[in-house]
Structure formats: structure tokens, C-alpha cells
Amino acid sequence: MTERAEQAQRLHEKGYNCAQAVVCAYCDQFGLDEETAYKLAEGFGLGMGIMEVCGALSGAFLLAGQQGSAGPAHPGETKAQTYRTTKALANAFREKNGTVLCRELKGVADGQVRRSCPGCIQDACALVEQFLTE
């Protein structure tokens, strides 16, 4: 496990949701201040609060947008590439875990837990390292 993944785990243990843990572990590397990163990611925990797309993976998506976007001075110019990156992140996460949905990862319907929150955080951090920081 990388130092950033360990940091994300510590943040999660401290009470950060899965998305906040991932985003805040990398915020300095992506030009974000921790308070802004924390606030922006808050609604993405627990699978966007409704057990949809995994919060840890959503945190990786937020970082992909921060890294890939050219910003409002160049509207639309970079979104296709950012979408390709988020799709690659999702596909890699799905390949490892069988799903990207929080409710399925947690086994809400069938009682079969596929991945713990700490495991999802570790996986999302590994994908950030693979797709966004190399």
C-alpha cells in the first residue's frame, strides 16, 4: 500500500467518508486545499449518499476532473478526455471488484460483501496512482 493510500485509510478512520479520504489524501498533489476538497467530496460518500457509485471511486473521478480539465477559459475542450479517464478508472475498479455500485459492494441485497470501505479506498488510491499520477 502506498503512503497516500495509508493516509487515505487514516483519514477514513478519523471520520472522513470514502470520497473525502481519497480526495484529501491527494489534494496537495492536485492543487486543492484540504478544506475545499473535503467539502466538495462530502456528498459523494456512501455512494453519493444513496449507495450508487462507490464513494472512493467517485473521489478518484473528482481528481481526474481536477487534473484533466482546462477550466472555464476553455469550455468543453477537455471533457471528452476526462470522460475517457473516468471510464478507464471505473472499468479497472469493476474488473477488480465485480461492480462499482456501493450497495453491491456492501452486499445490501444479497448479503455478500464484495469489498469493505477500506478495501475500496485502497483500490481507488491504487487507480489514482496508476491513471493520474504516473
Summary of the structure (lengths in Angstrom):
residues: 134
radius of gyration: 14.0
end to end distance: 15.8
largest distance: 47.6
contacts: 437
relative contact order: 0.19
helix: 72%
strand: 1%
